[in-house]
């Protein structure tokens, strides 16, 4: 049993160890290049991020537009324009967030 040729410990070939290390390094570099090494975001946090973007951008456009309209006495035109621009920007940001996956 102890003298069986199948149970004899054979030392690993250093060339194989080197090859395995190089393969592991190449896989790690490829994962980093493709962005697979980033932690995955769960569904709830992604939903909160999208919701806050879709509400926050237009709300910011409305607030800034309100102050600019008061400054230039053009109420409500700058506010409406900034609200639509901010909504368009929010849509683009959501598309970018979804492309990141």
C-alpha positions as CSV (number, residue, x, y, z in Angstrom):
1,X,0.0,0.0,0.0
2,X,2.6,2.5,1.0
3,X,4.9,1.3,-1.8
4,X,2.3,1.6,-4.5
5,X,3.6,3.6,-7.5
6,X,0.2,5.5,-7.6
7,X,0.7,6.9,-4.1
8,X,4.2,8.2,-4.6
9,X,4.5,11.9,-4.2
10,X,6.0,13.3,-7.3
11,X,7.3,16.9,-7.1
12,X,5.5,19.4,-9.2
13,X,7.3,20.5,-12.3
14,X,8.5,24.2,-11.8
15,X,7.5,24.9,-15.4
16,X,3.9,23.9,-14.7
17,X,3.9,26.1,-11.5
18,X,5.2,29.0,-13.6
19,X,2.6,28.5,-16.3
20,X,-0.2,28.4,-13.8
21,X,1.0,31.6,-12.2
22,X,1.2,33.3,-15.6
23,X,-2.3,32.1,-16.5
24,X,-3.7,33.4,-13.2
25,X,-2.0,36.7,-13.7
26,X,-3.3,37.0,-17.3
27,X,-6.9,36.2,-16.1
28,X,-6.6,38.8,-13.4
29,X,-5.4,41.4,-15.9
30,X,-8.2,40.5,-18.3
31,X,-10.8,40.8,-15.6
32,X,-9.4,44.2,-14.6
33,X,-9.4,45.3,-18.2
34,X,-13.0,44.3,-18.8
35,X,-14.1,45.7,-15.4
36,X,-15.2,42.3,-14.0
37,X,-13.2,42.9,-10.8
38,X,-15.6,45.6,-9.6
39,X,-18.1,44.6,-6.9
40,X,-21.6,43.9,-8.3
41,X,-24.4,46.3,-7.2
42,X,-27.5,44.6,-5.9
43,X,-31.0,45.4,-7.3
44,X,-32.2,47.6,-4.4
45,X,-29.2,49.9,-4.5
46,X,-29.4,50.1,-8.3
47,X,-33.1,51.0,-8.0
48,X,-32.5,53.7,-5.4
49,X,-29.7,55.1,-7.6
50,X,-32.0,55.3,-10.6
51,X,-34.9,56.7,-8.7
52,X,-32.8,59.4,-7.1
53,X,-31.3,60.3,-10.4
54,X,-34.7,60.6,-12.1
55,X,-36.1,62.8,-9.3
56,X,-32.9,64.7,-8.3
57,X,-31.8,66.0,-11.7
58,X,-35.1,67.6,-12.7
59,X,-35.7,68.9,-9.2
60,X,-32.3,70.5,-9.3
61,X,-33.1,72.0,-12.7
62,X,-36.4,73.4,-11.3
63,X,-34.7,75.0,-8.3
64,X,-31.9,76.5,-10.4
65,X,-34.3,77.7,-13.0
66,X,-36.6,79.2,-10.4
67,X,-33.7,81.4,-9.1
68,X,-32.5,82.3,-12.6
69,X,-36.1,83.2,-13.6
70,X,-36.3,85.5,-10.6
71,X,-33.0,87.1,-11.4
72,X,-33.8,87.7,-15.1
73,X,-37.6,88.2,-14.6
74,X,-38.5,85.5,-17.1
75,X,-40.6,83.3,-15.0
76,X,-41.3,80.3,-15.9
77,X,-39.3,79.9,-19.1
78,X,-35.8,79.2,-17.8
79,X,-37.2,76.9,-15.2
80,X,-39.1,74.8,-17.8
81,X,-36.1,74.7,-20.1
82,X,-33.8,73.5,-17.3
83,X,-36.3,71.0,-16.1
84,X,-36.5,69.3,-19.5
85,X,-32.7,69.5,-20.0
86,X,-32.2,67.9,-16.5
87,X,-34.7,65.2,-17.3
88,X,-32.8,64.4,-20.5
89,X,-29.6,64.3,-18.6
90,X,-31.1,62.0,-16.0
91,X,-32.2,59.6,-18.8
92,X,-28.6,59.6,-20.2
93,X,-27.2,58.9,-16.8
94,X,-29.6,55.9,-16.3
95,X,-28.5,54.5,-19.7
96,X,-24.8,54.9,-18.6
97,X,-25.5,53.2,-15.3
98,X,-27.2,50.2,-17.1
99,X,-24.4,50.0,-19.7
100,X,-21.8,49.6,-16.9
101,X,-23.0,46.0,-16.2
